Amino acid sequence: MSKNYKITLLPGDGIGPEIMQVAVAVLQSIAPKFKLSFSFETALAGGAAIDETGHPLPAETLTLCRESDAVLLAAVGGEKWDSLPSELRPEQALLGLRGGLGLFANLRPAKVLPQLIDASSLKREVVEGVDILVVRELTGGIYFSKPKGIFTDEHGVRRGVNTMAYTEPEIDRIGRVAFEAAQKRQGVLCSVDKANVLEVSQLWRDRIIHLASEYPDVKLSHMYVDNAAMQLLRWPKQFDTIVTGNLFGDILSDAAAMLTGSIGMLPSASLGEPGTPGVFEPVHGSAPDIAGKDLANPLAQVLSAAMMLRYALNESAAADHIEAAVLRVLDSGKRTGDIMAAGCQKLGCKAMGEALLAEVV
């Protein structure tokens, strides 16, 4: 008997609909092999939602997401909506999903695939073998804490304010996610902060150290964020699992992504408490300049679907099957333009999808 999962699809903007179509086709193709079935429902988010409803995350979209087993998101945003007030920008859909679903943990893998080593801007000896997981706190810190805003004083001087704040429970829950992730990897965890100058980071470090006693099999270290940024470029293989706050994680996960040579290859997962539907999405943007031109790389979206299978649905065998198919396609020399190399065959989005489907059957 097949297990049925209800999945909300948020294609969003730009190349989103194109890459989502490939991911859905791959999921549908592998379903019979693993006795799975999927009920897909598509909803509006981002700029597409603004155009249709005037809001980046309509209430009905959030309700549908809450009622799902998982949410597969493509990309939101584009120059078309850049002039809107900040609270109505497409990116607010992402913040709304995180807050509305309680998604406090963002998992961002940055793994250098052997087939794509030479696509990295760093030397082969620096990036070969890199396999990093950045665990980023997602619903606290400077993006959410108050007070925030632009204020005008009695002299007419405007002042922009954002507040970086964390409570002990917020730190503890992301810390546990990171320690448990490290246990499943190499048992090495680096906590990144700025405890030499920020009180919020001093509390962060205190709580992470406190948690370490619960995970004696994990080797814990600490690093200031500026040094961590430098070390990611100098010798990234020293890292296995990194845990850090919202702002620092936003920056470091993007830096780690570029070690791989293309941000178009990287998936991510945003998770909440057990029983909460997670959101799975590629880390790249909506790329409106190539939207509709059959140039997009769908692999990050497909790998995000694999993360969904692994982390939300506990279907690790199906996830492994998709990830292996991606590697076989790359082994065959098939590439989209962003990861093109000499001697390889250049494919568009649709053709890459067809190549994947040939491998997953």
N, C-alpha and C positions, 0 to 999 in steps of 0.2 A: 504494500500500500504506500502510495506517495505521500510525503510530507509536504503540506502546502504552506507557503509563506506569502504574506501580504507585504508588498514592497511599494512604497511611494517613490515615484520618479519626478525629479525636479530638473528638467533639461536646461532651464534658464535662458541664457543669452549667448550671442556670438556663435562659437563652434559647438556650444552645448548640445543642441539637438542632434548634430551629426555624430558626435562621439557617444552620446547616450544610445543612439540606435544600434551602434556596434556592440556595446556592452550588453544590451538587452538580448540581442541575437545570440551572443555567446552564452548567456545564462539559459536561454531557452534551449539551446543546442545540447548543453551538458545535463539538463534536468532529467531526461529519461535514464541516462547512464547511472545516476546516483539516486534514482527513485525520489525525485523532487518535483514539485510544481510551484509555479509562481503566479500570484495574482498581482498584476501591475496596474497601478493607477497613477496617471500623470496629473501634476498640479502646477500652478503658476508660482514663480518666485523670481525676484530680481527685477530687471528692467522689463521683462515680458509681463510681469504682474503689474508694474507701474502703468504700463500702456493700457492694460485691460481694466484695472481696478483703481489705479491711483495710489496703491500702496505696495511696497516691495515684498511684504509677506502677508497676504490676506489671511484673515482668521480661519477661513475654511481650509487653507493649505496647512496651517499649523495643526488644526484638528485632525486632518487626514494623516499627517505625519505621526501624531500621538497614537493613532489607532493602528499603526503599521508595526510590522516586525523589524523593519529597517527602512532607512531613507537613502536612496542613491541620488546624489546631486552632481550636476555637471559643472557649470560655471555661471557666474552672474557679473553684470557690469558692462560698461562701454562708454565711449565718449558721448554718446547720444544723451546720457543722463547726468553728465558731469556738472551741469549748471544748476541742478536741483539742490534744495537745502539738504544739509547733511543727514537729517532725520528721514529724508525720503529717497536717499541714494540706494541703488540696488544692493550695495554691500550690507545695508541694514538687514537684509533678509538673513544673512549669515549670523549676525549677532542675535537676531530674533529667534532663529532656530536653536542656537546655543542656550540662550536664556530660557526659551519656552520649553525645551526638552531637558534642561538641566545637564547639558553636555559639558562636563568640566575637564575632561581629559582628551587632549589631541595627540594622536600617535602619528608621527611622521617618519617613516623609514627613508633612509638614504643609502641605498646599496648600489655599488658600482658593479654592473654586470660585465663579465669577461668580454662579451661581444662589443661593448661600448666604451672600453677603457680609453681608447684614443679620441673619443669625443669630448673628454674632459679637457678643460683649459690648463690643468695642472699636469705635471710630469707623471708618466706611467708608474714610476716607483713610489710616488707619493699616494696615488689613489688606488692602485691595484689591491684588491682585497678589502676595501672599505665597506663596512656594513654597520651603519649607525641607526639607532632608533632615538628620536627626540620625543620626549614626553613633555608636552606643554600644558600648563594650567590654562583653562580656556574661558572661565566665566567670572574671574576675579581680577585683581590687579588694576592697572592704570586705565584699562579700557572700560571698566564698569564702576569703579569706586567713585564715590561722591565726597565733596563737591566737584563738579565739572562744569565747564562752560566758559563763555567769554563775557566778562563783566566790565562795566564802566564805572569808574569812581567819581567822586564829587568834582574832580578837576577835568573830567571828560577823557581820562586816560583809560584805554581798554586793556584788560588783563586776561590772558588765557590761562585757565586752570584745569589741570587733570590731577587726580589723586591716586597714588599707588598705595593700596592697602590690602593686607591679607589677615585673616583670622587663623587661629590654630587649627580649627576643623577643616578649613579650606586647604591648608598646607598638608595636613595629615592625609586627606583622602587622595590628593594627587601623588603624594609621596608613596602611599601604598600601591597605587597603580604602577608607579615606576619600579619599585622594589620587586613586585611580582613579575613585571615584564623582564627585568634583569635576570630573575631566577630562570626564566625560560630561554634566556640567551646565553651569554658568557659569564653571568654572575658578577658583572662589573658595572657600577653605577657612579656617574659623576653628577653632582648637584651644582648647578651654576647660579650664582647670585652676585650681589655687589655689597657684601656684608661689611666691607671696610668703610663705606660712607653712608649706607642706607639702613635705617632702623628696621624697615620692613624686611630687608634681607637678613638682618641679624636674627629676627624671629624665625624666618624661613630656615636658616642654617640650624638653629637650635632644635626645631621640630624634626628636621630630617635626621639629625644626629640621634635624637630621641627614638625615632622609628627604627633606626639601624639595628637596635638590640633585638628586634623581632625577626630580623632577617640575617642571621649570622653567616649564612652561605653567600651573601652578597658583599663584595668588597666596595666600600664607599669612599669616594674622594670628593673634594670641593674645589671649585675654580671660580675666580671672578670673571664676569661676563666679557670684559675687554680682552682678557687673556684667552678665554675660550674661543672668541672669534679669531684671534691670531693662531691658536693651536689647530683649529679646524683647517686652516690653510697650510700651516707648517707641517703637521704630522697627524692627519685625521685618524690614522689607524690606532691611535692610542685610546680612542673612544669606542665604547660599545653602546651603552644606554646613557642618555642625558636626561635629567629632569630639571625643569626651570619654570619660571613664572610666565605670565602671559606676554608681556612686552619682549622680554629677552628670548622667549621661545619663538615668537613671531620672526625675529631677526635671525636667530641662529639656525632655525629649521630651513629658512630660505638659503642661507649660506651653505648649509650641508647639502641641500638639494643640488646646488650647482657643481658640487664635486663629481656628480654622476655624469655631467656633460650635457644633460637636457632635462629641464624641469618638466618636459612633456612626458616623462617616463615614470613620474612618481605619484603614488596614491597616498591617501591619508584616511584616518578614522577619527571621529569625534564621539566619545563615549560618555555615558552617564552612569547612574547607579544600575545594578542588575535589574533587568526587566524594562529598562528604558530603551526605546529604539535609538540606535546610533545613526549618525550621518556619515556617509562614505563618499569621498570626492577626490578628484585629482587636485594637485596643488597649483597647477597652472591657471592662468586667467582665461577669459572668454575669447581672447584673440579676435576681436571684431574685424581686423584688417584682412583675415583670411576666411572669415565665415562664409559659407556657401560656395567655396571654391574647391572643395574636396582636397584640401591640403593639410587638414588637421591630423595630428597623431592621436589615435584613440587608445593607445596602450595604457596610459595612466588611468583612464576611465575603466578599462577592463580590469586592471589590477586593483582598482578601488572596489570593483564588484567582487573580486577574489577576497579582499579584506573583509567585505561585508559577510561573505560566506563563513569566513574563519572566526571573526570576532562577534558578530551579531547572531548568526544562525548555528554556530558550532558544527559547520559542515567543512571540516578541515580537508577531507579527502577531495572534495570538489574544488576547494581553493587551490590545493596543490596541483590538481589537474590543469586548471586554467593557467597558473603561473608557469608550469612546465611547457604548456603550449606556446606561451609568449616567448620563452627561451628558444624553443625549436624554430619558431618563425625567424627570430634574430639569427640563429645559427645558419639558416638557409640563405642569409644575405639580404633579406627583404627589409627595407627601411622607408620611413617617411622622410620628408625633406629636412626636418630638424635634427635627425640623427644619421643623415646620409654620410657614407664613406666611400672611398674609392673601391671599385669592384663590386659594389652592391647594387641591388635593383631598387629603384625609386618607385614607391607606390603612393597613391592617394589614400584618403581615409577609407573609402569604400573597399578598395582593393586590399588594404591591410586587414580590414574586417573579414573579407572573404578568405584571406590566407589563414587567419586565426580559426575560422570556422572549419577549415579543412584539417586543422591540427587537433581540434578538441573532440571530433567525432570518435 
